[in-house]
Amino acid sequence: EVQKQFKDNYPQTLCKITSKGVNAFEGYVKALQGYIKP
Protein backbone atom coordinates (compact mmCIF):
# COMPACT_ATOMS: atom_id res chain seq x y z
CA GLU A 1 0.00 0.00 0.00
CA VAL A 2 1.56 3.32 -1.10
CA GLN A 3 0.54 6.80 0.04
CA LYS A 4 2.05 9.93 -1.50
CA GLN A 5 1.81 13.35 0.15
CA PHE A 6 3.75 16.50 0.93
CA LYS A 7 5.33 17.33 4.29
CA ASP A 8 6.97 20.71 4.89
CA ASN A 9 6.81 21.42 1.15
CA TYR A 10 8.72 18.20 0.31
CA PRO A 11 7.27 15.10 -1.31
CA GLN A 12 6.83 12.16 1.04
CA THR A 13 6.00 8.57 0.10
CA LEU A 14 4.80 6.14 2.76
CA CYS A 15 4.75 2.39 2.08
CA LYS A 16 2.97 -0.20 4.22
CA ILE A 17 3.03 -3.94 3.60
CA THR A 18 -0.34 -5.68 3.35
CA SER A 19 -1.20 -9.09 4.81
CA LYS A 20 -1.04 -10.52 1.28
CA GLY A 21 2.46 -9.06 0.93
CA VAL A 22 3.54 -10.54 4.26
CA ASN A 23 2.38 -14.00 3.14
CA ALA A 24 4.18 -13.66 -0.19
CA PHE A 25 7.39 -12.55 1.53
CA GLU A 26 7.24 -15.47 3.97
CA GLY A 27 6.91 -17.86 1.03
CA TYR A 28 9.89 -16.20 -0.64
CA VAL A 29 12.01 -16.56 2.50
CA LYS A 30 11.05 -20.25 2.82
CA ALA A 31 12.02 -20.82 -0.82
CA LEU A 32 15.41 -19.19 -0.21
CA GLN A 33 15.95 -21.33 2.89
CA GLY A 34 15.27 -24.41 0.77
CA TYR A 35 18.13 -23.43 -1.56
CA ILE A 36 20.52 -22.69 1.29
CA LYS A 37 19.66 -25.67 3.53
CA PRO A 38 18.52 -28.60 1.36
C-alpha positions in Angstrom: 0.0 0.0 0.0 1.6 3.3 -1.1 0.5 6.8 0.0 2.1 9.9 -1.5 1.8 13.3 0.1 3.7 16.5 0.9 5.3 17.3 4.3 7.0 20.7 4.9 6.8 21.4 1.2 8.7 18.2 0.3 7.3 15.1 -1.3 6.8 12.2 1.0 6.0 8.6 0.1 4.8 6.1 2.8 4.8 2.4 2.1 3.0 -0.2 4.2 3.0 -3.9 3.6 -0.3 -5.7 3.3 -1.2 -9.1 4.8 -1.0 -10.5 1.3 2.5 -9.1 0.9 3.5 -10.5 4.3 2.4 -14.0 3.1 4.2 -13.7 -0.2 7.4 -12.5 1.5 7.2 -15.5 4.0 6.9 -17.9 1.0 9.9 -16.2 -0.6 12.0 -16.6 2.5 11.0 -20.2 2.8 12.0 -20.8 -0.8 15.4 -19.2 -0.2 16.0 -21.3 2.9 15.3 -24.4 0.8 18.1 -23.4 -1.6 20.5 -22.7 1.3 19.7 -25.7 3.5 18.5 -28.6 1.4 
